[in-house]
Amino acid sequence: MTEIFTGALAAQHGFFSRNGGVSTGPYASLNCSFSSDDPAHVRENRARVAAAMGVEPGHLLGLKQVHGDGVISVRAPWAEGAGPAADAMVTDKPGLALGIITADCAPVLFSAEGVVGAAHAGWRGALAGVLEATVMAMRALGAREIHAVIGPCIAQASYEVGADLHGAVLARQANDARFFTPARPGHWRFDLPGYCAARLRAAGVKTEALGLDTYAQEQEFFSYRRKTLRGEAATGHQISVIRL
């Protein structure tokens, strides 16, 4: 059975855990990324997610996520594997489910009357402005009061970063030093969900963070960093979905 976390959004949505699918090994069990794993397993996993969301499998849409700030306004479904290169989607069309794949980056789901959105916000995308770009795209479709929920992602206690990330964030806004705490020399711990929430609130979006740590909660979530630090060859990805 699929395991789903939700926030305070009016639209139907779900932050799916790693549980309730058919994949095995490092992808066990609800891996929803076609970038690895047996494609037949991924199709079955995504079909289970689509069923939980009340849509046909072909209406569960995904992107080629590139850690940028591109946003797609979705008017109709596309074929499997034909999603455009972007990191967020918005739509005002009922019956289209917007899916974001993550394994430590922040999935952010958005809801307004008649419009929904979904964004993939790693530190690079969040810094580049993918969240604000999603808000602007929703407003272009007529959205007024927008609510957002930040789903499972790596928490500050688990996220040690180096001078490249620290310098890039502070180069944009020195006051964003508040999202770092000291770690070992030359390293810091970065509050990714806190940073995303602050950017959203500054854009006028009512925002909630679920406070779920993909790195620490191994039974519930895949984590790219956990895989990397252990020297493991592969890991799966969970999916977060919203629809009108």
N, C-alpha and C positions, 0 to 999 in steps of 0.2 A: 504494500500500500504506500502511495506517495505521501511524503511528509511536507507540509506546506506551512510557511509562516506568513502572516499578514500584518498590515498596519492599518491606520485610520484613513483609508481612502474610500471614496464613494463607489468608484468603479471596481468591477471584479478583478482581482489580482492575486498573485501568489509568488512568494520567494520559495522555490522548491529546494529541498535538501538533497543530499546525495543518495537518499534511501528510496526504495520502491521501484527499482528498475531491474533490467536483465543483464547488464554488463558485468564482467567478471574481472578478477585480478586488480590491477591498480585503478581500473575504471569502475569498480563496484560501487553503487549499482545503477544509479540513475544519471549516468553520464550523458549529457545532451549536446556535446560538441562533436561535429563531424571532422575536426582536425586530427582526430586519432580514434582508436577503438574500431571495432567491427561495425561497419555502416549499418548492417541489419539490426544490431543491438541498439544503435543510436536512434534509428527510425522507430523502433518499438518504444524506446524510452520517451521520445518526443511525442509519439502517438498517445502515450499514457498522460503526458502533460496536457496535450490538446484536449483529451477527454475530460480531464479534471477542470479545464477552463471552459468546456462546453463549446468547442469549435472543432471543425474538421482538421485533420493533421496538416493539410495543405494551407490552412489559414493561420498556422503558427509560424510566424515569420522571424527570420534572423538576418544579421548583417555580417559582412566581413569586417570585423572590428580591428581598428588600426591605431588606437590610442591617440586619436585626434579630436577635433571639435566639429566634425561634420554631422549634420542632421538631415534625415530623409523624411519628407512628408508622404506618408503612405496612402495611396488611393486604391490599390488593388493588390492581391497577393502575387508573389512571383514563384518561380519553380525552385525546387530544392537546390541549394548551392548557388543560386543566381542572385543572392542578396547583394546590394551595392556596398562599396567600401565606405563605411561611416561608423559612428559610435553612438548614435541616437536615432530614434524614430518617433514621429508623432502621427496621429490620425484622428479624424472625426467620423470615420466609417465604422459602424457597428459590425461585429463579427470578425474583425481582424485582431489577432492576438499578437502583441509586440513582445518578442523574446530577447533577452540580454543574457549572454554567457559570461560567467566569471569564475575565478578560482583564487581570489584575494582582492581584486579590484572591487569597487563599490557599484552594485546595481542600484539604480535610482529609478523609481516608478513615480509617475506624475498623473494627477487627475484634476480635471475641471469639468464643469457642466458641458457635455457634448464633445469633449476632447480629452485624449489620453496621450501619454508619452512614456518613453523608456530610454534610459541612458546608461552607458558603460563608462564609469569614471575611475580610471586609474589615476595616479598622481599626474601623469603627463596630460591626460585629457582634461582633468579638473583644472589644472593650471592654465591650459590653453583656452578654457571657457566653454567646454561642452555642455555644462549644466545651464549656463545663461543662454547659450544658443538654443537649447531645447525649450526653455521658457519662451524665448522670442518666437520660435516656430509655432508653439502652441497658441500664443497670442495672435499670430497671423491667421490662425484658424478660428479666432473668435473667443479664445479662452479668456476668462476674467480672473476669478479667484482660483489660484492654482495651489494645490497641496502636493507635497512630495514625501516619499518615504525612502530612506536609505537602508538598504537591506544588508544581508550578511557580507562582511568584508574583513580584511585584516585590521585588528585593533591596534591602538598605539603601543600597548605593552608588548605586542608581538612584532612590531614593525621597526626594526633598526635600519637606518639609512645613512648614506654617506654624504660627502660634501657636495656632490653634484646635485642631488635632489634639494638639499638644504639651501644651497646657493641659488638655485633656480627659483624656488618659492619666494625667498627673501628679495630677489632681484625685482620681482613684480610688486611686492608690498612688504616693507620692512616690519610692519606690525604683525605680519603672519608668523613671526618668531614664536608667538604664543602657542602655535600648534606643534612645537618641538620641546622635548625634554632631553637633557644630556644622557648619553650612553657612554661607551668607552671612548677614549680620545679620538677625535675626528669623526665621531658618529653621534647620531641623535635618534630618538624614537618619534616618529611622525604620526600625528592624529589625522589619518585620512578621512574618517567619517565626520570628525569635527570640522575639518577644513571644508569638506563638501557642504555641510550644513550651514556654515557661515556664508559661503558664496551664495547659496540658495536664498537664505534669509535676506541678504543684501539685495537680492534681485526681487524681493517682495513676495517670496514663496513661503507659505506655512510648511514647516519641515519637521519630520520626526525621524529619528534614527533608531533602528531596532536593537542596536548594541550587541549583535551576534558576531563572534570572532571566528572567521574561517580557519585561521591557523590553530587556535587553541581547541576548537570543538571538532575533533577529528571524526567522531562518530556521525556528525551531522553534515560536514562540509568537506569538499575538496579544497586543497591549498597548494598553490604553485610554490610558495616559499617553503612550506614544510617538505614538499617533494625535493626541492633543490638542496636544502640543508641536510637532508638525509642521503643525498646522492642517488635517489631513485630515478629510474629511467622515464617514468610517465606518471601522469595523474589525469583524472577526469575534470569536468567542469559542470557546475550547477547552472540552472536556468532560473530567471525571474521574468514573470509575464504579467501583462495587463491588457485588458480589452474593455471596450464600451459594452 
